[in-house]
Amino acid sequence: MFMNDETFFCTINVFIFVLQNVINTFTQTAKHSRCSFYGNVNVGKDVTIGELQQAYHAVILSYGAEGNRRVGVPGEDLRGVYSAKDFVGWYNGLPSCRELSPDLSCETAVILGQGNVALDVARILLSPLDALKKTDITQPALEALAESQVRKVLIVGRRGPMQIACTIKELREMVNLPGTRPEMVAADFEGVPEALKDLPRPRKRLTELLMKTAMEVPGDKELERRKNATKIWGFRFYRSPTEIFADPSHSRTASIRLAVNRLEGSGERAQAVLTGEVEDVSCGLVISSIGYKSLPIDPSVPFDSRRAIVPNSVGRVHQAAGLYCSGWLKTGPTGVIATTMNNSFDTARSLLEDVDSGTLDISTGKPGSQIVSMLLEERGVKPVTFSDWEKIDSLEMRKGEACGKPREKLLTVEEMLKVART
Ligand SMILES: NC(=O)c1ccc[n+]([C@@H]2O[C@H](COP(=O)([O-])OP(=O)(O)OC[C@H]3O[C@@H](n4cnc5c(N)ncnc54)[C@H](OP(=O)(O)O)[C@@H]3O)[C@@H](O)[C@H]2O)c1
């Protein structure tokens, strides 16, 4: 996004979350007379960061985390093993994940990791089709889920119930998912009731809900609901994956070996330590959901490969005057929309402080968007404007309306460009 006062350039962080006020804010900003929107431009390839810095006084990198962390165990590349990043991209209509076609012909799925993404994936695998039909999930995903044989989802974590990474709202949605019942292992909760009183409040409430779901005998209504459930989900704690095995005849996933852990230390910082014991779980689908990671896009920008972030102080990129960052690229892949929003306000404040203090020199003019447009044209790159995007948006909405969904997404870049340019 280019600001026409010739001062700022931001790469846009594309969030999958479809929150109306987020959409409204983006639309308002993109339509602002001092803002230019350039879609379908690959920064680092079509235009370099150095060129943007020559065009603008400040460049803010906010391109998120499009890589995923690998579990790093043998069998991770088998058919039937997917990253949550690709799986989520597939049901959300990301063009690069269109061909994923996950094999859902098994009964049991194992999800590695216990964050909100893991819960999102579990919910998609287990949700009643009628509920999914009203969302903007893609038609191919809907058709594949209609044929899915998955009846049980195990969400596996290397640490214990008091270290679970999801948040209470997402856990509650899982607990209340129609047609499903929870199935946990009572031994995983040993010592938790005693530790409850010393937990900080949000963690305490989350653990209480977890314990209630796992241990309490439910009331009549809930009992009836669980009795009628046809699908099962459950957390498995203190388990780390060590190997994924194939079915010898079909070379697809057949089971996963989990090492049994114990905890050293307590609270958020407790560490999982191997006990030497292992157990095998039969499953035909493994989805690893152990976190996303940012990727470097331009060799001229400092990048901390170990932490997969751009090294920065409150959004000021180290050793790169005029370069700023925000979002997951700045902090690592953590936090909900509000966290990311506040984090971007901090970066904006840093930038304004630098203008005030003179650290960011804006005394001489910069050519701004004109020069960028010129460079793109020279290179044969035809950007998508905001009104082009609005054509795609309105077609997707109309297609969705025709089948009772909020939106039916276009699934290839070619289709999108065709619509944008008509
Ligand atoms: N509805 C929403 O608001 C929503 C939806 C989706 C995502 N988000 C947010 O997006 C952020 C990213 O979510 P996320 O679920 O991808 O990440 P996350 O919350 O960081 O969870 C990652 C999970 O993977 C585990 N893990 C990490 N490395 C591992 C390893 N080597 N072996 C085994 N397990 C490992 C973690 O366990 P340890 O704790 O032991 O490291 C944790 O359970 C989060 O802040 C999340 O809240 C929010």
The ligand as an SDF file (V2000), in Angstrom:
LIG
                    3D

 48 52  0  0  0  0  0  0  0  0999 V2000
   -9.3370  -17.5800   16.7170 N   0  0  0  0  0  0  0  0  0  0  0  0
   -8.2120  -16.9240   16.8970 C   0  0  0  0  0  0  0  0  0  0  0  0
   -8.1530  -15.8620   17.4960 O   0  0  0  0  0  0  0  0  0  0  0  0
   -6.9570  -17.5130   16.3680 C   0  0  0  0  0  0  0  0  0  0  0  0
   -7.0080  -18.5180   15.3900 C   0  0  0  0  0  0  0  0  0  0  0  0
   -5.8120  -19.0420   14.9230 C   0  0  0  0  0  0  0  0  0  0  0  0
   -4.6050  -18.5700   15.4340 C   0  0  0  0  0  0  0  0  0  0  0  0
   -4.5990  -17.5750   16.3500 N   0  0  0  0  0  0  0  0  0  0  0  0
   -3.3480  -17.0890   16.9500 C   0  0  0  0  0  0  0  0  0  0  0  0
   -2.2730  -17.2370   16.0460 O   0  0  0  0  0  0  0  0  0  0  0  0
   -1.0700  -17.5360   16.7670 C   0  0  0  0  0  0  0  0  0  0  0  0
   -0.4370  -18.7870   16.1610 C   0  0  0  0  0  0  0  0  0  0  0  0
   -1.2310  -19.9330   16.4740 O   0  0  0  0  0  0  0  0  0  0  0  0
   -0.6380  -21.4100   16.4130 P   0  0  0  0  0  0  0  0  0  0  0  0
   -1.6640  -22.3220   16.8950 O   0  0  0  0  0  0  0  0  0  0  0  0
   -0.0350  -21.6130   15.0610 O   0  0  0  0  0  0  0  0  0  0  0  0
    0.6480  -21.3400   17.3680 O   0  0  0  0  0  0  0  0  0  0  0  0
    0.8080  -21.4060   18.9570 P   0  0  0  0  0  0  0  0  0  0  0  0
   -0.3200  -20.7920   19.6740 O   0  0  0  0  0  0  0  0  0  0  0  0
    2.1710  -20.8660   19.2060 O   0  0  0  0  0  0  0  0  0  0  0  0
    0.7940  -22.9800   19.2930 O   0  0  0  0  0  0  0  0  0  0  0  0
    1.8010  -23.8220   18.8350 C   0  0  0  0  0  0  0  0  0  0  0  0
    1.6600  -25.1810   19.4710 C   0  0  0  0  0  0  0  0  0  0  0  0
    2.6620  -26.0350   18.9230 O   0  0  0  0  0  0  0  0  0  0  0  0
    3.4310  -26.5940   19.9670 C   0  0  0  0  0  0  0  0  0  0  0  0
    4.8080  -26.8170   19.5260 N   0  0  0  0  0  0  0  0  0  0  0  0
    5.6980  -25.8920   19.1090 C   0  0  0  0  0  0  0  0  0  0  0  0
    6.8440  -26.4800   18.7540 N   0  0  0  0  0  0  0  0  0  0  0  0
    6.6730  -27.8080   18.9460 C   0  0  0  0  0  0  0  0  0  0  0  0
    7.5010  -28.9350   18.7480 C   0  0  0  0  0  0  0  0  0  0  0  0
    8.7340  -28.8150   18.2730 N   0  0  0  0  0  0  0  0  0  0  0  0
    7.0120  -30.1640   19.0530 N   0  0  0  0  0  0  0  0  0  0  0  0
    5.7600  -30.2840   19.5370 C   0  0  0  0  0  0  0  0  0  0  0  0
    4.9060  -29.2600   19.7300 N   0  0  0  0  0  0  0  0  0  0  0  0
    5.3760  -28.0180   19.4450 C   0  0  0  0  0  0  0  0  0  0  0  0
    3.3400  -25.6150   21.1030 C   0  0  0  0  0  0  0  0  0  0  0  0
    3.6560  -26.2690   22.3170 O   0  0  0  0  0  0  0  0  0  0  0  0
    4.5750  -25.5660   23.4400 P   0  0  0  0  0  0  0  0  0  0  0  0
    3.6590  -24.6360   24.1570 O   0  0  0  0  0  0  0  0  0  0  0  0
    5.0640  -26.6910   24.2290 O   0  0  0  0  0  0  0  0  0  0  0  0
    5.6600  -24.8230   22.6930 O   0  0  0  0  0  0  0  0  0  0  0  0
    1.8640  -25.1980   20.9840 C   0  0  0  0  0  0  0  0  0  0  0  0
    1.0390  -26.1440   21.5640 O   0  0  0  0  0  0  0  0  0  0  0  0
   -1.4730  -17.7470   18.2220 C   0  0  0  0  0  0  0  0  0  0  0  0
   -1.1530  -16.6060   18.9690 O   0  0  0  0  0  0  0  0  0  0  0  0
   -2.9610  -17.9620   18.1420 C   0  0  0  0  0  0  0  0  0  0  0  0
   -3.6510  -17.5870   19.3130 O   0  0  0  0  0  0  0  0  0  0  0  0
   -5.7480  -17.0600   16.8310 C   0  0  0  0  0  0  0  0  0  0  0  0
  1  2  1  0
  2  3  2  0
  2  4  1  0
  4  5  1  0
  4 48  2  0
  5  6  2  0
  6  7  1  0
  7  8  2  0
  8  9  1  0
  8 48  1  0
  9 10  1  0
  9 46  1  0
 10 11  1  0
 11 12  1  0
 11 44  1  0
 12 13  1  0
 13 14  1  0
 14 15  2  0
 14 16  1  0
 14 17  1  0
 17 18  1  0
 18 19  2  0
 18 20  1  0
 18 21  1  0
 21 22  1  0
 22 23  1  0
 23 24  1  0
 23 42  1  0
 24 25  1  0
 25 26  1  0
 25 36  1  0
 26 27  1  0
 26 35  1  0
 27 28  2  0
 28 29  1  0
 29 30  1  0
 29 35  2  0
 30 31  1  0
 30 32  2  0
 32 33  1  0
 33 34  2  0
 34 35  1  0
 36 37  1  0
 36 42  1  0
 37 38  1  0
 38 39  2  0
 38 40  1  0
 38 41  1  0
 42 43  1  0
 44 45  1  0
 44 46  1  0
 46 47  1  0
M  CHG  2   8   1  16  -1
M  END
$$$$
